[in-house]
Amino acid sequence: MTPVVRTNLVLVLVLVLVLVLVLVRAVRAHVMDVSVGVPRDTPLCPWS
């Protein structure tokens, strides 16, 4: 593997990791907001 390809792969992996982290944080914040607005006796997961 050439150094350029390796550098590009590392950059892509870092970008994907950052995107996943941002998505997870956004989903968690959304779930927290939704769970605050519902009664406590309802399950947190709507599909359960």
Buried (B, 14 or more C-beta within 10 A) or exposed (E): EEEEEEEEEEEEEEEEEEEEEEEEEEEEEEEEEEEEEEEEEEEEEEEE
